[in-house]
């Protein structure tokens, strides 16, 4: 892959804010899920970036890895 193709590929990656907007979650949740290894991500230096196809697969439930447990609200 030449330098220009690599640059285009990087520009197409999503930020944590892009992912948060897509899945209607907070940016902090995106960072926590990525750091836990639940949400697939790429680390570029200190930055986290996300492949849109991998995020869509995660949302569809086809991504590899454990699912996040559902949070319980209230008591039974």
Secondary structure, DSSP 8 states (H G I E B T S, - for coil): --HHHHHHHHHTSB-HHHHHHHHT--HHHHHHHHHTTSS--EEETTEEEB-HHHHHHHHHT-SSS--------S--
